Amino acid sequence: MSDARRFDIAVLGSGFAGSLLALVCRRLGRSVVMIERGAHPRFAIGESSSPLANLLLEELCDRYDLSRIRPLSAWGTWQRSQPSLACGLKRGFTFYGHRLGRDFAGAADRSDQLLVAASPNDEVADTHWYRADFDAFLADEARAAGAKLFDRTRLDAARRTGGGFELEGERAGRPVSVAARFVADATGPGGALARFLGLPATRFPGLPATQGLYAHFTGVRRLDEIGIFPSSEEPPYPVDGAAVHHVFEGGWIWVLRFNNGITSAGVAATPALAEELRLAEGAPAWDRLLERLPAVRRQFAQARPALPFVFRESLPFRSGRAAGENWALLPSAAAFVDPLLSTGFPLTLLGIHRLADAIETSWDRESFAARLEAYEKTTLAEADTAARLVSALFASFGDFPLFAALSKLYFAAASFTEAARRLSPGAALPMFLRADDPVFGPALRDCCGTVLNGAARGGLSPAEREDALQKITRAIEPLDIAGLCDSSRRNWHPVLAADLLAGAGKLGVEAADVEDFLDRSGFIAPRTVRA
Ligand SMILES: Cc1cc2nc3c(=O)[nH]c(=O)nc-3n(C[C@H](O)[C@H](O)[C@H](O)COP(=O)(O)OP(=O)(O)OC[C@H]3O[C@@H](n4cnc5c(N)ncnc54)[C@H](O)[C@@H]3O)c2cc1C
């Protein structure tokens, strides 16, 4: 084989994850080939970023000198640097609890809603990535950095050789053959390497085999315009400039608005509800679902699908393996839990960080194999932790206050991790959801276990439910730097400098360090600082 066909690293798939990894590997001086079955620009699902995802993206860009990508880690810099790439403003996580067949109640005490701000202003806000634009941009960047991209390529074989892998396929009727010492699979759940290496698939215990139905739409109305969820008080952020979740027994709907008139929306439903709705039928099933959710139906009254509906018979996926000799699955190929809480991007970015670090520091050493072993263990353990929390959330869809309390476990872990890393850049990466925290990790598992065991017995008794709520509050408290345990906020949680200052001790720093950080970063707008 000619040298032109030999590479250090072959990346399978050129979605955001494959292209980012390829780009980082080029920065590390590795020769890289990307093999992609489709061609950019193309539709891809998975669009909503989060504070942790954006921080991880930012850190990756700083460490590997990706200055053209770094601005895409926040709304303000994105709009100024790449206004032609469509995206959506995500100021927070908006949840409404519905009862199927009834109009949204809109409880006066806000017990059927939860608004958690992810940022204090638009400038530093998160985004929804319009993946057709975002992924094409990253793939172009990877190519410009010297990665070879074979797009429209059908991969037919991946054979192990003494020094790695030989990959064979076909592009435009002509054979393609490349050799690579290391293969990273970024082709998604059950992707290319799973097939070629015959990797076993396993299950997440307790997580229903949910089905998914989704599309892009035009004409989706803003909730704040049509007053579906009226309030006399001003919410902590505009409720539509967020990831909107409509939650109900058996499933939930996401609504993500982009700045090009397109809105992404879809449903994840338990098998029972999916069968009842005959989700596989696509558009008619979507209409049947909205018939049962009058408030959401009004939101979609003038909406038209801009793409054919996509039906997914099974959303969750867990591979039994995530890495081995000379190969690794990115977290997005190793597992998928559910779109709930936008866990896909941070998990994937954590995996890119870990693989990049292993390639940077251990590539030519014996320790590389041990690094891959550790990568596999962590990748699967993180997916399992996310799945446990999401399983408990699915089990509590019919009890919104319990659902809201459980979801604050996620917000506590995410906001604490973000603040800790911003205050002490370069500290070791904790596991996702702080699963390796000696106090919070077991407490999180215990809270989820209580809810799941209760659900398995047909539901928690009122006393057990009260205990569970208190247990959740106790678990959150040591990490709560966002006022999540403050019940007087009645489920509306803005980002306040005062909360961060009050949490300095929990973060292991002085209040002066927090003040200094706030001054330096411009992170908190002055109006949000309490006197
Ligand atoms: C319904 C749904 C909603 C989601 N919502 C969110 C969300 O809001 N937030 C979040 O953080 N995560 C979300 N996720 C997860 C998110 O989609 C993934 O984390 C993310 O897309 C991973 O990116 P990727 O580049 O690894 O994979 P992908 O975007 O899936 O890209 C894979 C690429 O590989 C190519 N490919 C596939 N097979 C082959 C092959 N055999 N040979 C060569 N190329 C191949 C494809 O053409 C594609 O370009 C969601 C997932 C689903 C299913």
The ligand as a Gaussian input file, in Angstrom:
#p B3LYP/6-31G(d) Opt

LIG

0 1
 C      -33.522000      12.035000      18.813000
 C      -32.203000      12.491000      19.355000
 C      -32.082000      13.748000      19.913000
 C      -30.864000      14.151000      20.482000
 N      -30.783000      15.384000      21.044000
 C      -29.640000      15.761000      21.648000
 C      -29.535000      17.036000      22.250000
 O      -30.450000      17.841000      22.202000
 N      -28.370000      17.364000      22.872000
 C      -27.317000      16.497000      22.927000
 O      -26.311000      16.826000      23.563000
 N      -27.371000      15.298000      22.298000
 C      -28.499000      14.919000      21.663000
 N      -28.551000      13.722000      21.018000
 C      -27.304000      12.946000      20.901000
 C      -26.517000      13.487000      19.687000
 O      -27.256000      13.262000      18.538000
 C      -25.159000      12.829000      19.553000
 O      -24.433000      12.977000      20.747000
 C      -24.368000      13.493000      18.426000
 O      -25.106000      13.546000      17.240000
 C      -23.119000      12.740000      18.196000
 O      -22.477000      13.281000      17.095000
 P      -21.609000      12.386000      16.151000
 O      -20.854000      13.284000      15.271000
 O      -20.844000      11.396000      16.954000
 O      -22.651000      11.471000      15.380000
 P      -23.639000      11.804000      14.188000
 O      -24.093000      13.172000      14.213000
 O      -24.682000      10.722000      14.237000
 O      -22.753000      11.611000      12.901000
 C      -22.379000      10.340000      12.463000
 C      -21.802000      10.476000      11.055000
 O      -21.328000       9.187000      10.658000
 C      -21.783000       8.901000       9.351000
 N      -21.894000       7.439000       9.245000
 C      -22.832000       6.643000       9.799000
 N      -22.569000       5.345000       9.490000
 C      -21.462000       5.338000       8.725000
 C      -20.691000       4.309000       8.129000
 N      -21.033000       3.027000       8.217000
 N      -19.587000       4.652000       7.429000
 C      -19.225000       5.971000       7.330000
 N      -19.926000       6.983000       7.871000
 C      -21.025000       6.672000       8.571000
 C      -23.114000       9.616000       9.229000
 O      -23.427000       9.879000       7.879000
 C      -22.852000      10.886000      10.028000
 O      -22.341000      11.927000       9.228000
 C      -29.744000      13.297000      20.439000
 C      -29.859000      12.038000      19.831000
 C      -31.070000      11.639000      19.316000
 C      -31.179000      10.269000      18.697000

